């Protein structure tokens, strides 16, 4: 190690989040240029980047020194005092012992000592000081803080204290000099302390960025961190000197203390840490007493083989041979414990009734996984390959990711924690980064640009995965021109490019879990999630894998919860129903794909894949497997050719007859990685392991390696199948082309099965399935709105919430409805053998009521019977539960409509009802319960108030606010035909357009946020617009907003021309023109603007399907403008009203009246009936339903 050099021992990488700006690879390049022998990492209070740093340094031939700038408290790290002072202390790992102690210290700081910052204390430090070198720290250190306060004696005693903790050979006085007066003051005393206590000096530069020229960009980063602007005077700033200085610069600065420079080299000499990679740290699976792991695996596999294959398990030699081969590979590669661990927690989940996915990724290619119940896809049936999962020719840990029911995933995690130990199991950290579009917006804000200007520049960046600012500037002439001609934009892009890609935040991987054979803090540093609950590794996925730790993905898949919820509803009438028993050839399910009715179908809900599925002619599960594999970037370009071949429009040609055996099922298009492997094996004589290595090499496009592989393949083709060189070359070219596109068939097959299951449920149990979907989107009002629209299309009526009828979630109810008379087309979807269905809105889905309160209300209803009044409801619930906000929400959304009173009147009576509740509660507490029955039978009588009823617009506005959709009507109802004239697109269809595309939509304004531009204070608005298919966020900038401000009001229905903005995968747009929509030719008008009365039909309680279909046919044969209203008498003597969809509006003629005579009710009679309070009918789409 050259004595003329210098080593930076205090350096902050990008993992000092939004504070350090040093990238690992750039750092190593700079260190090499400066001929530095070593470099240290000392991020603030964490070891997030330690392994990445270590590996980068080793790769560059530079010695890595792992360290941390720790936060140390003067008291106990476990205490949380009212006034907390923490200090900085630089720690470096001298050897493996020091590294392990550093890991334990930083873990303890996060797990036990986090209070604003992760803190350690001196007792903890002393217990783990072995193998650590301590530097006294920067200006924020405890010693320097005392010196700045002129408390020399305290600084001296602190120096002695730290010397005693580390030992005089392992504690150094750290010197900084950035030209700051406070540093010069400290540096007057620090060398004296070093001489007095026999300590060495160590020069450092507190590096936060790489070059002096990076200071301005780093200043922008600090502003992003502190939510301030560059122009602000009172904000955090760093000196421009905190860069990665050269040895010459450091020697010049510390020319009076040459030993402070030399000591950095000596410290680097002493720091010799070798981290062991690759050695397995997997836990050993605890097998039953008297059994070996290998034997137990064989036992479980052969038992599962019989269960899966029945008699075939005994006579099919190829099947048994494949199983034995896989078991042997697992034994030879040392992954028996791994497979048993996975089997164990999946077995636990299934025993507990927790839904588990059929498989994910390459694991579906394993017979062992199938017979153990880890997967539910038969690899033999679908031609799946084991070596794609575990290749004996390239031993690397297998990867089994598992999908669990989202609602119960935590139970499986808790089981694993209990089985292997709380401190041996952790979730895995991830890091959010400053990506192209987001960093442009961040920098624009920091520079003081308006939101509009920031958006304008950000929108010039293509909305593509992993797009960079430099490539965006090259690809978009508009952006390139803006950078060249606008000084502000040029500065913005310079700062943004300097910061692009840096880590900005730490989070928790959605699914990742790491499991160890001992306390994880022995191997990796730990922290907690943002809520301070779950333990999380400070190393991300790749470092954990490199360290030999067992990592798995425990994914929470909402679709599995939907399937299980639906199955539970089905079991109420079909107790033995199991999703695993459904037929896999149901044509009704396939027809949903072919008609494009894919809302709710797993993996099929985007507009693009729906469009493809309509062309795909799905006839079997294999078609769904292919569809999922093809609909991805790259393979998409094969879709057109695939469909033509499938439909016989293009002749299929094969380069060799053996390829026909491999690709016949996919019409000559090689869409799976398994097909590439099979081709290499059958034509070139490769083993499956070798074929997998070939596939990987082709995917990486390594020219030198590919030249060797081509020669091997040509030789193999000649030897195995006597294929000539020219033909072998052509086949190799074909394989190389498709290897870049090929998808893992194992994964596609597993996800296709889930998709088919959702299609089967939707086709055969539509109401239960839609109820399951709705229940699992309770907190997503936008998604609920889409699903409600789909229900209407299917002819499923959504019943409003009702405190006497609703469950916590959405539940099916039987309602006598005419087949096909729901909103929209395809309504016969909702018909099954038990009649026609409806779904009752769940109480937990109402905003502001609280799930706990609704659970109590339901329990009380089950205990004491239905609620008879608002006062009854309040008096039977604890007054702490039945509060004003909850009652307002229930009344506004119609949950008390069964009382046949105006919502406005009930709303006005809330205070009286609450007062009665308090009075009743006091009486109960005083023991004043009536002798004549339950106390709730004698609550105060309902109060009456004389108030004006709410308008229809007010009612539906409240419904939208609280339920996420409109129940008793929709603002667009009066505009149906205007919208349907072809002039406007639906909001849902906008997802199929490209970014910046122009469009026209019509919708109701549901929310308006008025804002002002930061720079000039000009007003603009962000508006949420909704039609029957979805919601659009719309920005109306100043000029247009000033023109139409009076029209931009919630509830107004407007037509908009705009330009699409697909940033961040959200649906947003900028309005270019906006105006109120006219309803003159709406479906409910007769041409001159007056509303037409409905044609009313009445059905008896015993009306059958034939009778209802007869009416449907009569209505469909007389299309027109007049709405149709239907009344059904129930067996309980109640009347249910259904408003038919606009596609069943009619033109009333004498002939039609004659044919409908037996069901016809005069409009006059209808108006009279509506005025009679005794009539048990509500003025909503459907009033009362028989509970299902």
Beta strands, then each sheet from edge to edge (+ up, - down):
strand 1: 38-44
strand 2: 63-73
strand 3: 86-93
strand 4: 119-121
strand 5: 132-135
strand 6: 171-175
strand 7: 200-203
strand 8: 402-405
strand 9: 425-433
strand 10: 503-515
strand 11: 526-528
strand 12: 535-537
strand 13: 550-557
strand 14: 797-799
strand 15: 811-814
strand 16: 831-832
strand 17: 835-840
strand 18: 998-1012
strand 19: 1019-1026
strand 20: 1031-1036
strand 21: 1053-1061
strand 22: 1068-1076
strand 23: 1095-1099
strand 24: 1119-1122
strand 25: 1124-1129
strand 26: 1135-1139
strand 27: 1146-1146
strand 28: 1160-1161
strand 29: 1186-1187
sheet 1: 1+ 2+ 3- 5+ 6+ 7+
sheet 2: 1+ 2+ 4+
sheet 3: 8+ 13+ 10- 9+ 12+ 11-
sheet 4: 14+ 17+ 15- 29+
sheet 5: 14+ 17+ 16-
sheet 6: 18+ 19- 20+ 22+ 21- 18+
sheet 7: 26+ 25- 23- 28+
sheet 8: 24+ 27-
end
